[in-house]
């Protein structure tokens, strides 16, 4: 089940979607299906060796705390 990143051409919303088989994704904001697939970036989790703590996301939360699936309030 690959996760794809999209931008809706109708409303401009950026989101992620898990795609099952040939299922068509839709925008969670406007339900539009005219989407532009984005190049996904690789993400790795680790620790900051200088402080011994896990790195923080731009919002200040630890990685993975938003639940994934585009649920982060930063989107």
mmJSON file of the N, C-alpha and C atoms, coordinates in Angstrom:
{"data_MODEL":{"atom_site":{
"group_PDB":["ATOM","ATOM","ATOM","ATOM","ATOM","ATOM","ATOM","ATOM","ATOM","ATOM","ATOM","ATOM","ATOM","ATOM","ATOM","ATOM","ATOM","ATOM","ATOM","ATOM","ATOM","ATOM","ATOM","ATOM","ATOM","ATOM","ATOM","ATOM","ATOM","ATOM","ATOM","ATOM","ATOM","ATOM","ATOM","ATOM","ATOM","ATOM","ATOM","ATOM","ATOM","ATOM","ATOM","ATOM","ATOM","ATOM","ATOM","ATOM","ATOM","ATOM","ATOM","ATOM","ATOM","ATOM","ATOM","ATOM","ATOM","ATOM","ATOM","ATOM","ATOM","ATOM","ATOM","ATOM","ATOM","ATOM","ATOM","ATOM","ATOM","ATOM","ATOM","ATOM","ATOM","ATOM","ATOM","ATOM","ATOM","ATOM","ATOM","ATOM","ATOM","ATOM","ATOM","ATOM","ATOM","ATOM","ATOM","ATOM","ATOM","ATOM","ATOM","ATOM","ATOM","ATOM","ATOM","ATOM","ATOM","ATOM","ATOM","ATOM","ATOM","ATOM","ATOM","ATOM","ATOM","ATOM","ATOM","ATOM","ATOM","ATOM","ATOM","ATOM","ATOM","ATOM","ATOM","ATOM","ATOM","ATOM","ATOM","ATOM","ATOM","ATOM","ATOM","ATOM","ATOM","ATOM","ATOM","ATOM","ATOM","ATOM","ATOM","ATOM","ATOM","ATOM","ATOM","ATOM","ATOM","ATOM","ATOM","ATOM","ATOM","ATOM","ATOM","ATOM","ATOM","ATOM","ATOM","ATOM","ATOM","ATOM","ATOM","ATOM","ATOM","ATOM","ATOM","ATOM","ATOM","ATOM","ATOM","ATOM","ATOM","ATOM","ATOM","ATOM","ATOM","ATOM","ATOM","ATOM","ATOM","ATOM","ATOM","ATOM","ATOM","ATOM","ATOM","ATOM","ATOM","ATOM","ATOM","ATOM","ATOM","ATOM","ATOM","ATOM","ATOM","ATOM","ATOM","ATOM","ATOM","ATOM","ATOM","ATOM","ATOM","ATOM","ATOM","ATOM","ATOM","ATOM","ATOM","ATOM","ATOM","ATOM","ATOM","ATOM","ATOM","ATOM","ATOM","ATOM","ATOM","ATOM","ATOM","ATOM","ATOM","ATOM","ATOM","ATOM","ATOM","ATOM","ATOM","ATOM","ATOM","ATOM","ATOM","ATOM","ATOM"],
"id":[1,2,3,4,5,6,7,8,9,10,11,12,13,14,15,16,17,18,19,20,21,22,23,24,25,26,27,28,29,30,31,32,33,34,35,36,37,38,39,40,41,42,43,44,45,46,47,48,49,50,51,52,53,54,55,56,57,58,59,60,61,62,63,64,65,66,67,68,69,70,71,72,73,74,75,76,77,78,79,80,81,82,83,84,85,86,87,88,89,90,91,92,93,94,95,96,97,98,99,100,101,102,103,104,105,106,107,108,109,110,111,112,113,114,115,116,117,118,119,120,121,122,123,124,125,126,127,128,129,130,131,132,133,134,135,136,137,138,139,140,141,142,143,144,145,146,147,148,149,150,151,152,153,154,155,156,157,158,159,160,161,162,163,164,165,166,167,168,169,170,171,172,173,174,175,176,177,178,179,180,181,182,183,184,185,186,187,188,189,190,191,192,193,194,195,196,197,198,199,200,201,202,203,204,205,206,207,208,209,210,211,212,213,214,215,216,217,218,219,220,221,222,223,224,225],
"type_symbol":["N","C","C","N","C","C","N","C","C","N","C","C","N","C","C","N","C","C","N","C","C","N","C","C","N","C","C","N","C","C","N","C","C","N","C","C","N","C","C","N","C","C","N","C","C","N","C","C","N","C","C","N","C","C","N","C","C","N","C","C","N","C","C","N","C","C","N","C","C","N","C","C","N","C","C","N","C","C","N","C","C","N","C","C","N","C","C","N","C","C","N","C","C","N","C","C","N","C","C","N","C","C","N","C","C","N","C","C","N","C","C","N","C","C","N","C","C","N","C","C","N","C","C","N","C","C","N","C","C","N","C","C","N","C","C","N","C","C","N","C","C","N","C","C","N","C","C","N","C","C","N","C","C","N","C","C","N","C","C","N","C","C","N","C","C","N","C","C","N","C","C","N","C","C","N","C","C","N","C","C","N","C","C","N","C","C","N","C","C","N","C","C","N","C","C","N","C","C","N","C","C","N","C","C","N","C","C","N","C","C","N","C","C","N","C","C","N","C","C","N","C","C","N","C","C"],
"label_atom_id":["N","CA","C","N","CA","C","N","CA","C","N","CA","C","N","CA","C","N","CA","C","N","CA","C","N","CA","C","N","CA","C","N","CA","C","N","CA","C","N","CA","C","N","CA","C","N","CA","C","N","CA","C","N","CA","C","N","CA","C","N","CA","C","N","CA","C","N","CA","C","N","CA","C","N","CA","C","N","CA","C","N","CA","C","N","CA","C","N","CA","C","N","CA","C","N","CA","C","N","CA","C","N","CA","C","N","CA","C","N","CA","C","N","CA","C","N","CA","C","N","CA","C","N","CA","C","N","CA","C","N","CA","C","N","CA","C","N","CA","C","N","CA","C","N","CA","C","N","CA","C","N","CA","C","N","CA","C","N","CA","C","N","CA","C","N","CA","C","N","CA","C","N","CA","C","N","CA","C","N","CA","C","N","CA","C","N","CA","C","N","CA","C","N","CA","C","N","CA","C","N","CA","C","N","CA","C","N","CA","C","N","CA","C","N","CA","C","N","CA","C","N","CA","C","N","CA","C","N","CA","C","N","CA","C","N","CA","C","N","CA","C","N","CA","C","N","CA","C","N","CA","C","N","CA","C","N","CA","C","N","CA","C"],
"label_alt_id":[null,null,null,null,null,null,null,null,null,null,null,null,null,null,null,null,null,null,null,null,null,null,null,null,null,null,null,null,null,null,null,null,null,null,null,null,null,null,null,null,null,null,null,null,null,null,null,null,null,null,null,null,null,null,null,null,null,null,null,null,null,null,null,null,null,null,null,null,null,null,null,null,null,null,null,null,null,null,null,null,null,null,null,null,null,null,null,null,null,null,null,null,null,null,null,null,null,null,null,null,null,null,null,null,null,null,null,null,null,null,null,null,null,null,null,null,null,null,null,null,null,null,null,null,null,null,null,null,null,null,null,null,null,null,null,null,null,null,null,null,null,null,null,null,null,null,null,null,null,null,null,null,null,null,null,null,null,null,null,null,null,null,null,null,null,null,null,null,null,null,null,null,null,null,null,null,null,null,null,null,null,null,null,null,null,null,null,null,null,null,null,null,null,null,null,null,null,null,null,null,null,null,null,null,null,null,null,null,null,null,null,null,null,null,null,null,null,null,null,null,null,null,null,null,null],
"label_comp_id":["UNK","UNK","UNK","UNK","UNK","UNK","UNK","UNK","UNK","UNK","UNK","UNK","UNK","UNK","UNK","UNK","UNK","UNK","UNK","UNK","UNK","UNK","UNK","UNK","UNK","UNK","UNK","UNK","UNK","UNK","UNK","UNK","UNK","UNK","UNK","UNK","UNK","UNK","UNK","UNK","UNK","UNK","UNK","UNK","UNK","UNK","UNK","UNK","UNK","UNK","UNK","UNK","UNK","UNK","UNK","UNK","UNK","UNK","UNK","UNK","UNK","UNK","UNK","UNK","UNK","UNK","UNK","UNK","UNK","UNK","UNK","UNK","UNK","UNK","UNK","UNK","UNK","UNK","UNK","UNK","UNK","UNK","UNK","UNK","UNK","UNK","UNK","UNK","UNK","UNK","UNK","UNK","UNK","UNK","UNK","UNK","UNK","UNK","UNK","UNK","UNK","UNK","UNK","UNK","UNK","UNK","UNK","UNK","UNK","UNK","UNK","UNK","UNK","UNK","UNK","UNK","UNK","UNK","UNK","UNK","UNK","UNK","UNK","UNK","UNK","UNK","UNK","UNK","UNK","UNK","UNK","UNK","UNK","UNK","UNK","UNK","UNK","UNK","UNK","UNK","UNK","UNK","UNK","UNK","UNK","UNK","UNK","UNK","UNK","UNK","UNK","UNK","UNK","UNK","UNK","UNK","UNK","UNK","UNK","UNK","UNK","UNK","UNK","UNK","UNK","UNK","UNK","UNK","UNK","UNK","UNK","UNK","UNK","UNK","UNK","UNK","UNK","UNK","UNK","UNK","UNK","UNK","UNK","UNK","UNK","UNK","UNK","UNK","UNK","UNK","UNK","UNK","UNK","UNK","UNK","UNK","UNK","UNK","UNK","UNK","UNK","UNK","UNK","UNK","UNK","UNK","UNK","UNK","UNK","UNK","UNK","UNK","UNK","UNK","UNK","UNK","UNK","UNK","UNK","UNK","UNK","UNK","UNK","UNK","UNK"],
"label_asym_id":["A","A","A","A","A","A","A","A","A","A","A","A","A","A","A","A","A","A","A","A","A","A","A","A","A","A","A","A","A","A","A","A","A","A","A","A","A","A","A","A","A","A","A","A","A","A","A","A","A","A","A","A","A","A","A","A","A","A","A","A","A","A","A","A","A","A","A","A","A","A","A","A","A","A","A","A","A","A","A","A","A","A","A","A","A","A","A","A","A","A","A","A","A","A","A","A","A","A","A","A","A","A","A","A","A","A","A","A","A","A","A","A","A","A","A","A","A","A","A","A","A","A","A","A","A","A","A","A","A","A","A","A","A","A","A","A","A","A","A","A","A","A","A","A","A","A","A","A","A","A","A","A","A","A","A","A","A","A","A","A","A","A","A","A","A","A","A","A","A","A","A","A","A","A","A","A","A","A","A","A","A","A","A","A","A","A","A","A","A","A","A","A","A","A","A","A","A","A","A","A","A","A","A","A","A","A","A","A","A","A","A","A","A","A","A","A","A","A","A","A","A","A","A","A","A"],
"label_entity_id":["1","1","1","1","1","1","1","1","1","1","1","1","1","1","1","1","1","1","1","1","1","1","1","1","1","1","1","1","1","1","1","1","1","1","1","1","1","1","1","1","1","1","1","1","1","1","1","1","1","1","1","1","1","1","1","1","1","1","1","1","1","1","1","1","1","1","1","1","1","1","1","1","1","1","1","1","1","1","1","1","1","1","1","1","1","1","1","1","1","1","1","1","1","1","1","1","1","1","1","1","1","1","1","1","1","1","1","1","1","1","1","1","1","1","1","1","1","1","1","1","1","1","1","1","1","1","1","1","1","1","1","1","1","1","1","1","1","1","1","1","1","1","1","1","1","1","1","1","1","1","1","1","1","1","1","1","1","1","1","1","1","1","1","1","1","1","1","1","1","1","1","1","1","1","1","1","1","1","1","1","1","1","1","1","1","1","1","1","1","1","1","1","1","1","1","1","1","1","1","1","1","1","1","1","1","1","1","1","1","1","1","1","1","1","1","1","1","1","1","1","1","1","1","1","1"],
"label_seq_id":[1,1,1,2,2,2,3,3,3,4,4,4,5,5,5,6,6,6,7,7,7,8,8,8,9,9,9,10,10,10,11,11,11,12,12,12,13,13,13,14,14,14,15,15,15,16,16,16,17,17,17,18,18,18,19,19,19,20,20,20,21,21,21,22,22,22,23,23,23,24,24,24,25,25,25,26,26,26,27,27,27,28,28,28,29,29,29,30,30,30,31,31,31,32,32,32,33,33,33,34,34,34,35,35,35,36,36,36,37,37,37,38,38,38,39,39,39,40,40,40,41,41,41,42,42,42,43,43,43,44,44,44,45,45,45,46,46,46,47,47,47,48,48,48,49,49,49,50,50,50,51,51,51,52,52,52,53,53,53,54,54,54,55,55,55,56,56,56,57,57,57,58,58,58,59,59,59,60,60,60,61,61,61,62,62,62,63,63,63,64,64,64,65,65,65,66,66,66,67,67,67,68,68,68,69,69,69,70,70,70,71,71,71,72,72,72,73,73,73,74,74,74,75,75,75],
"pdbx_PDB_ins_code":[null,null,null,null,null,null,null,null,null,null,null,null,null,null,null,null,null,null,null,null,null,null,null,null,null,null,null,null,null,null,null,null,null,null,null,null,null,null,null,null,null,null,null,null,null,null,null,null,null,null,null,null,null,null,null,null,null,null,null,null,null,null,null,null,null,null,null,null,null,null,null,null,null,null,null,null,null,null,null,null,null,null,null,null,null,null,null,null,null,null,null,null,null,null,null,null,null,null,null,null,null,null,null,null,null,null,null,null,null,null,null,null,null,null,null,null,null,null,null,null,null,null,null,null,null,null,null,null,null,null,null,null,null,null,null,null,null,null,null,null,null,null,null,null,null,null,null,null,null,null,null,null,null,null,null,null,null,null,null,null,null,null,null,null,null,null,null,null,null,null,null,null,null,null,null,null,null,null,null,null,null,null,null,null,null,null,null,null,null,null,null,null,null,null,null,null,null,null,null,null,null,null,null,null,null,null,null,null,null,null,null,null,null,null,null,null,null,null,null,null,null,null,null,null,null],
"Cartn_x":[0.838,0.0,0.885,1.173,2.018,1.262,2.003,1.449,1.925,1.0,1.327,1.005,1.767,1.511,0.891,-0.128,-0.85,-1.061,-1.324,-1.841,-3.106,-4.203,-5.469,-5.419,-5.714,-5.723,-6.928,-7.96,-9.159,-9.016,-8.528,-8.47,-7.058,-6.06,-4.679,-4.248,-5.124,-4.809,-3.718,-2.71,-1.668,-2.059,-1.951,-2.317,-1.626,-1.68,-1.162,-2.331,-2.188,-3.242,-2.618,-3.174,-2.793,-3.629,-2.961,-3.654,-3.744,-4.955,-5.212,-5.483,-4.577,-4.77,-4.968,-6.032,-6.31,-7.292,-7.522,-8.488,-8.077,-9.027,-8.794,-8.829,-7.808,-7.781,-8.632,-9.067,-9.806,-9.331,-9.494,-9.086,-9.969,-9.365,-10.178,-10.912,-10.463,-11.095,-12.304,-12.102,-13.182,-13.73,-13.186,-13.595,-13.257,-12.409,-11.995,-11.101,-11.106,-10.278,-9.208,-9.134,-8.09,-6.884,-5.979,-4.864,-3.54,-2.552,-1.195,-0.336,0.202,1.031,2.376,2.823,4.071,5.169,6.403,7.546,7.686,7.569,7.678,9.132,9.346,10.697,10.886,12.089,12.422,12.49,11.938,11.983,12.617,13.526,14.166,14.088,13.91,13.85,15.174,15.605,16.842,16.93,18.106,18.303,19.359,19.263,20.239,21.369,22.517,23.621,24.138,23.965,24.477,23.652,22.343,21.512,20.959,21.042,20.533,19.02,18.36,16.907,16.517,15.284,14.776,14.596,14.804,14.609,13.14,12.877,11.518,11.078,9.769,9.179,9.105,8.831,8.741,7.723,6.708,5.693,6.127,7.283,7.774,7.413,6.568,6.146,7.175,7.281,8.184,7.672,8.583,8.171,7.19,6.165,5.18,4.055,4.078,3.053,1.738,1.752,0.534,-0.343,0.155,-0.638,-0.493,0.234,0.43,-0.844,-0.824,-2.008,-2.407,-1.476,-1.781,-2.549,-2.565,-3.331,-2.649,-1.424,-0.681,-1.32,-1.446,-2.006,-1.137,0.101,1.009,0.637,-0.177,-0.536,-1.46],
"Cartn_y":[-1.179,0.0,1.244,1.76,2.951,4.204,5.123,6.425,7.425,8.154,9.16,10.544,11.527,12.925,13.585,14.403,15.064,16.542,17.306,18.662,18.682,19.153,19.234,20.415,20.183,21.259,22.172,21.696,22.495,23.523,23.078,23.989,24.251,23.507,23.73,23.018,22.217,21.49,20.461,20.418,19.39,18.311,17.033,15.936,14.65,13.666,12.333,11.367,10.31,9.304,7.93,6.954,5.562,5.065,4.502,4.081,2.56,2.046,0.608,0.225,-0.581,-1.05,0.079,0.036,1.049,2.106,2.19,3.139,4.579,5.408,6.819,7.617,8.415,9.266,10.5,11.125,12.38,13.325,14.602,15.631,15.571,15.558,15.518,16.839,17.934,19.242,19.473,19.248,19.579,18.368,17.177,15.91,15.863,16.796,16.815,15.637,15.215,14.088,14.52,15.812,16.315,16.662,15.678,15.774,15.71,16.374,16.307,15.565,14.412,13.628,14.327,14.417,15.082,14.06,14.509,13.667,13.547,12.345,12.122,12.207,12.747,12.815,11.698,11.233,10.153,10.717,10.012,10.436,9.34,9.72,8.767,9.299,8.403,8.782,8.404,9.206,8.928,9.803,9.832,10.688,11.723,12.83,13.893,13.54,13.168,12.691,13.77,15.05,16.115,16.281,16.036,16.232,14.922,13.839,12.556,12.432,13.403,13.337,13.221,12.778,12.631,14.004,14.125,15.403,15.818,17.087,17.619,17.99,17.958,18.405,19.934,20.597,22.061,22.622,21.841,22.298,22.094,21.415,21.178,19.82,19.072,17.754,16.706,15.594,14.526,13.865,13.361,12.687,11.562,11.426,10.36,10.641,11.762,12.033,12.522,12.919,13.423,12.306,11.089,9.967,9.692,10.516,10.295,10.537,10.234,10.382,11.822,12.751,14.142,14.834,14.233,14.802,15.942,16.25,17.307,18.657,19.463,20.803,21.736,21.329,22.158,22.132,21.142,21.018,22.125],
"Cartn_z":[0.0,0.0,0.0,-1.165,-1.212,-0.784,-0.175,0.188,-0.859,-1.438,-2.434,-1.91,-2.37,-2.033,-3.255,-3.015,-4.099,-3.792,-4.866,-4.766,-5.609,-5.02,-5.735,-6.695,-7.957,-8.95,-8.783,-8.088,-7.891,-6.779,-5.604,-4.448,-3.936,-4.44,-4.042,-2.77,-2.164,-0.922,-1.184,-0.294,-0.349,0.649,0.241,1.134,0.72,1.612,1.345,1.29,0.503,0.415,0.239,0.94,0.727,-0.435,-1.444,-2.651,-2.68,-2.708,-2.775,-4.222,-4.796,-6.169,-7.155,-7.949,-8.948,-8.486,-7.167,-6.627,-6.936,-7.311,-7.598,-6.299,-6.058,-4.871,-5.11,-4.0,-4.111,-3.014,-3.257,-2.314,-1.069,0.131,1.344,1.611,0.991,1.223,0.32,-0.998,-1.942,-2.69,-2.407,-3.05,-4.542,-5.007,-6.412,-6.735,-7.996,-8.428,-9.431,-9.731,-10.629,-9.762,-9.621,-8.689,-9.42,-8.847,-9.378,-8.361,-8.778,-7.87,-7.694,-6.448,-6.114,-5.903,-6.022,-5.75,-4.238,-3.725,-2.279,-1.861,-0.67,-0.134,0.868,0.977,1.898,3.309,4.255,5.658,6.49,7.368,8.26,9.68,10.613,12.019,12.676,13.588,14.302,15.526,16.096,17.254,16.938,17.617,17.499,18.454,17.934,18.762,19.713,19.348,20.204,21.473,21.393,22.578,23.127,22.329,22.785,22.689,22.093,21.962,20.501,20.274,18.913,18.284,16.951,16.274,16.306,16.203,16.226,14.811,14.596,13.344,13.374,12.214,12.199,13.198,13.527,14.468,15.92,16.134,17.476,18.052,17.347,17.816,17.389,18.133,17.717,16.436,15.589,14.362,14.64,13.82,13.94,14.905,15.603,16.602,16.002,14.738,14.101,13.532,13.503,13.022,11.551,10.794,9.369,8.58,7.297,6.455,6.208,6.37,6.084,7.202,8.417,9.509,10.238,9.89,10.573,10.302,11.317,11.171,10.36,10.042,9.25,7.769,7.337,5.91,5.499],
"occupancy":[1.0,1.0,1.0,1.0,1.0,1.0,1.0,1.0,1.0,1.0,1.0,1.0,1.0,1.0,1.0,1.0,1.0,1.0,1.0,1.0,1.0,1.0,1.0,1.0,1.0,1.0,1.0,1.0,1.0,1.0,1.0,1.0,1.0,1.0,1.0,1.0,1.0,1.0,1.0,1.0,1.0,1.0,1.0,1.0,1.0,1.0,1.0,1.0,1.0,1.0,1.0,1.0,1.0,1.0,1.0,1.0,1.0,1.0,1.0,1.0,1.0,1.0,1.0,1.0,1.0,1.0,1.0,1.0,1.0,1.0,1.0,1.0,1.0,1.0,1.0,1.0,1.0,1.0,1.0,1.0,1.0,1.0,1.0,1.0,1.0,1.0,1.0,1.0,1.0,1.0,1.0,1.0,1.0,1.0,1.0,1.0,1.0,1.0,1.0,1.0,1.0,1.0,1.0,1.0,1.0,1.0,1.0,1.0,1.0,1.0,1.0,1.0,1.0,1.0,1.0,1.0,1.0,1.0,1.0,1.0,1.0,1.0,1.0,1.0,1.0,1.0,1.0,1.0,1.0,1.0,1.0,1.0,1.0,1.0,1.0,1.0,1.0,1.0,1.0,1.0,1.0,1.0,1.0,1.0,1.0,1.0,1.0,1.0,1.0,1.0,1.0,1.0,1.0,1.0,1.0,1.0,1.0,1.0,1.0,1.0,1.0,1.0,1.0,1.0,1.0,1.0,1.0,1.0,1.0,1.0,1.0,1.0,1.0,1.0,1.0,1.0,1.0,1.0,1.0,1.0,1.0,1.0,1.0,1.0,1.0,1.0,1.0,1.0,1.0,1.0,1.0,1.0,1.0,1.0,1.0,1.0,1.0,1.0,1.0,1.0,1.0,1.0,1.0,1.0,1.0,1.0,1.0,1.0,1.0,1.0,1.0,1.0,1.0,1.0,1.0,1.0,1.0,1.0,1.0,1.0,1.0,1.0,1.0,1.0,1.0],
"B_iso_or_equiv":[0.0,0.0,0.0,0.0,0.0,0.0,0.0,0.0,0.0,0.0,0.0,0.0,0.0,0.0,0.0,0.0,0.0,0.0,0.0,0.0,0.0,0.0,0.0,0.0,0.0,0.0,0.0,0.0,0.0,0.0,0.0,0.0,0.0,0.0,0.0,0.0,0.0,0.0,0.0,0.0,0.0,0.0,0.0,0.0,0.0,0.0,0.0,0.0,0.0,0.0,0.0,0.0,0.0,0.0,0.0,0.0,0.0,0.0,0.0,0.0,0.0,0.0,0.0,0.0,0.0,0.0,0.0,0.0,0.0,0.0,0.0,0.0,0.0,0.0,0.0,0.0,0.0,0.0,0.0,0.0,0.0,0.0,0.0,0.0,0.0,0.0,0.0,0.0,0.0,0.0,0.0,0.0,0.0,0.0,0.0,0.0,0.0,0.0,0.0,0.0,0.0,0.0,0.0,0.0,0.0,0.0,0.0,0.0,0.0,0.0,0.0,0.0,0.0,0.0,0.0,0.0,0.0,0.0,0.0,0.0,0.0,0.0,0.0,0.0,0.0,0.0,0.0,0.0,0.0,0.0,0.0,0.0,0.0,0.0,0.0,0.0,0.0,0.0,0.0,0.0,0.0,0.0,0.0,0.0,0.0,0.0,0.0,0.0,0.0,0.0,0.0,0.0,0.0,0.0,0.0,0.0,0.0,0.0,0.0,0.0,0.0,0.0,0.0,0.0,0.0,0.0,0.0,0.0,0.0,0.0,0.0,0.0,0.0,0.0,0.0,0.0,0.0,0.0,0.0,0.0,0.0,0.0,0.0,0.0,0.0,0.0,0.0,0.0,0.0,0.0,0.0,0.0,0.0,0.0,0.0,0.0,0.0,0.0,0.0,0.0,0.0,0.0,0.0,0.0,0.0,0.0,0.0,0.0,0.0,0.0,0.0,0.0,0.0,0.0,0.0,0.0,0.0,0.0,0.0,0.0,0.0,0.0,0.0,0.0,0.0],
"pdbx_formal_charge":[null,null,null,null,null,null,null,null,null,null,null,null,null,null,null,null,null,null,null,null,null,null,null,null,null,null,null,null,null,null,null,null,null,null,null,null,null,null,null,null,null,null,null,null,null,null,null,null,null,null,null,null,null,null,null,null,null,null,null,null,null,null,null,null,null,null,null,null,null,null,null,null,null,null,null,null,null,null,null,null,null,null,null,null,null,null,null,null,null,null,null,null,null,null,null,null,null,null,null,null,null,null,null,null,null,null,null,null,null,null,null,null,null,null,null,null,null,null,null,null,null,null,null,null,null,null,null,null,null,null,null,null,null,null,null,null,null,null,null,null,null,null,null,null,null,null,null,null,null,null,null,null,null,null,null,null,null,null,null,null,null,null,null,null,null,null,null,null,null,null,null,null,null,null,null,null,null,null,null,null,null,null,null,null,null,null,null,null,null,null,null,null,null,null,null,null,null,null,null,null,null,null,null,null,null,null,null,null,null,null,null,null,null,null,null,null,null,null,null,null,null,null,null,null,null],
"auth_seq_id":[1,1,1,2,2,2,3,3,3,4,4,4,5,5,5,6,6,6,7,7,7,8,8,8,9,9,9,10,10,10,11,11,11,12,12,12,13,13,13,14,14,14,15,15,15,16,16,16,17,17,17,18,18,18,19,19,19,20,20,20,21,21,21,22,22,22,23,23,23,24,24,24,25,25,25,26,26,26,27,27,27,28,28,28,29,29,29,30,30,30,31,31,31,32,32,32,33,33,33,34,34,34,35,35,35,36,36,36,37,37,37,38,38,38,39,39,39,40,40,40,41,41,41,42,42,42,43,43,43,44,44,44,45,45,45,46,46,46,47,47,47,48,48,48,49,49,49,50,50,50,51,51,51,52,52,52,53,53,53,54,54,54,55,55,55,56,56,56,57,57,57,58,58,58,59,59,59,60,60,60,61,61,61,62,62,62,63,63,63,64,64,64,65,65,65,66,66,66,67,67,67,68,68,68,69,69,69,70,70,70,71,71,71,72,72,72,73,73,73,74,74,74,75,75,75],
"auth_comp_id":["UNK","UNK","UNK","UNK","UNK","UNK","UNK","UNK","UNK","UNK","UNK","UNK","UNK","UNK","UNK","UNK","UNK","UNK","UNK","UNK","UNK","UNK","UNK","UNK","UNK","UNK","UNK","UNK","UNK","UNK","UNK","UNK","UNK","UNK","UNK","UNK","UNK","UNK","UNK","UNK","UNK","UNK","UNK","UNK","UNK","UNK","UNK","UNK","UNK","UNK","UNK","UNK","UNK","UNK","UNK","UNK","UNK","UNK","UNK","UNK","UNK","UNK","UNK","UNK","UNK","UNK","UNK","UNK","UNK","UNK","UNK","UNK","UNK","UNK","UNK","UNK","UNK","UNK","UNK","UNK","UNK","UNK","UNK","UNK","UNK","UNK","UNK","UNK","UNK","UNK","UNK","UNK","UNK","UNK","UNK","UNK","UNK","UNK","UNK","UNK","UNK","UNK","UNK","UNK","UNK","UNK","UNK","UNK","UNK","UNK","UNK","UNK","UNK","UNK","UNK","UNK","UNK","UNK","UNK","UNK","UNK","UNK","UNK","UNK","UNK","UNK","UNK","UNK","UNK","UNK","UNK","UNK","UNK","UNK","UNK","UNK","UNK","UNK","UNK","UNK","UNK","UNK","UNK","UNK","UNK","UNK","UNK","UNK","UNK","UNK","UNK","UNK","UNK","UNK","UNK","UNK","UNK","UNK","UNK","UNK","UNK","UNK","UNK","UNK","UNK","UNK","UNK","UNK","UNK","UNK","UNK","UNK","UNK","UNK","UNK","UNK","UNK","UNK","UNK","UNK","UNK","UNK","UNK","UNK","UNK","UNK","UNK","UNK","UNK","UNK","UNK","UNK","UNK","UNK","UNK","UNK","UNK","UNK","UNK","UNK","UNK","UNK","UNK","UNK","UNK","UNK","UNK","UNK","UNK","UNK","UNK","UNK","UNK","UNK","UNK","UNK","UNK","UNK","UNK","UNK","UNK","UNK","UNK","UNK","UNK"],
"auth_asym_id":["A","A","A","A","A","A","A","A","A","A","A","A","A","A","A","A","A","A","A","A","A","A","A","A","A","A","A","A","A","A","A","A","A","A","A","A","A","A","A","A","A","A","A","A","A","A","A","A","A","A","A","A","A","A","A","A","A","A","A","A","A","A","A","A","A","A","A","A","A","A","A","A","A","A","A","A","A","A","A","A","A","A","A","A","A","A","A","A","A","A","A","A","A","A","A","A","A","A","A","A","A","A","A","A","A","A","A","A","A","A","A","A","A","A","A","A","A","A","A","A","A","A","A","A","A","A","A","A","A","A","A","A","A","A","A","A","A","A","A","A","A","A","A","A","A","A","A","A","A","A","A","A","A","A","A","A","A","A","A","A","A","A","A","A","A","A","A","A","A","A","A","A","A","A","A","A","A","A","A","A","A","A","A","A","A","A","A","A","A","A","A","A","A","A","A","A","A","A","A","A","A","A","A","A","A","A","A","A","A","A","A","A","A","A","A","A","A","A","A","A","A","A","A","A","A"],
"auth_atom_id":["N","CA","C","N","CA","C","N","CA","C","N","CA","C","N","CA","C","N","CA","C","N","CA","C","N","CA","C","N","CA","C","N","CA","C","N","CA","C","N","CA","C","N","CA","C","N","CA","C","N","CA","C","N","CA","C","N","CA","C","N","CA","C","N","CA","C","N","CA","C","N","CA","C","N","CA","C","N","CA","C","N","CA","C","N","CA","C","N","CA","C","N","CA","C","N","CA","C","N","CA","C","N","CA","C","N","CA","C","N","CA","C","N","CA","C","N","CA","C","N","CA","C","N","CA","C","N","CA","C","N","CA","C","N","CA","C","N","CA","C","N","CA","C","N","CA","C","N","CA","C","N","CA","C","N","CA","C","N","CA","C","N","CA","C","N","CA","C","N","CA","C","N","CA","C","N","CA","C","N","CA","C","N","CA","C","N","CA","C","N","CA","C","N","CA","C","N","CA","C","N","CA","C","N","CA","C","N","CA","C","N","CA","C","N","CA","C","N","CA","C","N","CA","C","N","CA","C","N","CA","C","N","CA","C","N","CA","C","N","CA","C","N","CA","C","N","CA","C","N","CA","C","N","CA","C","N","CA","C","N","CA","C"],
"pdbx_PDB_model_num":[1,1,1,1,1,1,1,1,1,1,1,1,1,1,1,1,1,1,1,1,1,1,1,1,1,1,1,1,1,1,1,1,1,1,1,1,1,1,1,1,1,1,1,1,1,1,1,1,1,1,1,1,1,1,1,1,1,1,1,1,1,1,1,1,1,1,1,1,1,1,1,1,1,1,1,1,1,1,1,1,1,1,1,1,1,1,1,1,1,1,1,1,1,1,1,1,1,1,1,1,1,1,1,1,1,1,1,1,1,1,1,1,1,1,1,1,1,1,1,1,1,1,1,1,1,1,1,1,1,1,1,1,1,1,1,1,1,1,1,1,1,1,1,1,1,1,1,1,1,1,1,1,1,1,1,1,1,1,1,1,1,1,1,1,1,1,1,1,1,1,1,1,1,1,1,1,1,1,1,1,1,1,1,1,1,1,1,1,1,1,1,1,1,1,1,1,1,1,1,1,1,1,1,1,1,1,1,1,1,1,1,1,1,1,1,1,1,1,1,1,1,1,1,1,1]
}}}
